[in-house]
Amino acid sequence: MSELQLYVDEDSCELAVMHALRARGFDLLTAMDAGKLATTDAEQLDFATQMGRAIYTLNVGDFARLHRDYLLAGKEHSGIIAIPEQRYSVGEKIRRLAKLLSTVPAEDMRNQMEYL
């Protein structure tokens, strides 16, 4: 089983969260790191899938629609992890993401949408 790796979309790149996850040894790539700022949500999901990474987003509604559209079209993705933006503190986002990253293998996220 392979380790779950994250691609963080532009809207979800909170520096405190990214620093904390990296400090814990998790593998993540941000839209800024990848030079993918100002691309559409579908392009972000396609890129994450090409890289074999689950995408982390605060944009729940749009990515829920993309998830549904992908499944209906028979397309695959590497997983979507969504946290409603206003629901949790930075510390709680870190805890929830760290728990998921340390317990769920990449294979189990394929074509899944996980709401934290």
N, C-alpha and C positions, 0 to 999 in steps of 0.2 A: 504494500500500500504506500502511496506517495503522499508527501506532505502537501497540505493545502496552501497554495500561494495566492496572494491577493493582488488585484489591480484596483487602485482607488480612483474613482472618477473625480472629475474636477470639483464638483460641488461638495464632495465629502472629505476633502483633504484638510482636516484639522491638524495643524502641526503638532499639538500636544499628543493627539492620538497616534499619529505616525511615529513620532519619536519614541513613545512608550512601547509600541509594538516592535519597532526595530531594536530597541534596547533589550527586549525579551527574546530576540533572535528570530523573529518571524520575518519571512520573505515577502516584501511588498514592493510594488512599483506604482508610482503615482502617475496621473495623467501629465503632470508637469515634467516628471522624470522622462517620460516617454515622448515628450513633444506633441502631445495630443490635446492641448487646450483648445477650446472652442470647436470641438467636434460634436456631432449629434450623439444622442444616447445610443442609437443603434450602432453607430460607428465605434463607440466606446465598447459596447458589448461584443461586437465582432473582433475588435483588437484583443480584448481580454481572452476571448476564446482561442484566437490564433496563438496567443502566448501560453495557453494552458492554465490560465489564472481565473479564479472566481472574481467577479467584480463586487466591490463594496460601494454602496450608495446610500444616500439619504433621500434620494428621489424615488420614493416608494411607488407612487402612482404610475409614472412613466415606465419604470422597469417591470412592474406587474403586468402592464399591457404588453411590453416587449416579450416577457417570459411566455405569456399566453400565445402571442403571435408566432414565436419561434416553435412552440410545441405544435400548434395547428399546422404550420408549414413543414413540419418534419425536420426543422433545423435543430442543431445541437448547440449548447453553450456549456461553459465550464462551471456554471453556478452563479447565482446572484444572492448577495447578502445585503439585506436592507434594514436600516434602522430609521424609524421616523425621526426627523431632525430635532423636534422639540421634546421628545419623550424622555431622553436620558441626559445626565451630566456627562462631561468628558470622561471622568473616572469610570462611570458605569459603562460607557461605550467601550473603553479599554478592556474592562473585565469581561464583558460579553464577547467581544471579538477574540480576545486571548483564549477564552474557554473553547470557543468554536474552533479556532485554528489549532489548538492542541489536542482536540478530541475527534475531529471529523477529517477523514482522509479525502484527498482530492476526488477519488473515484465516487465517493458517496454524494458529492455536490453536483456531479454532472446532471444537467437539465433540471436542477432543483432551484427553488427560490426559498431562502431561509429568512424569516422575519425575526429579528432580535428585538 
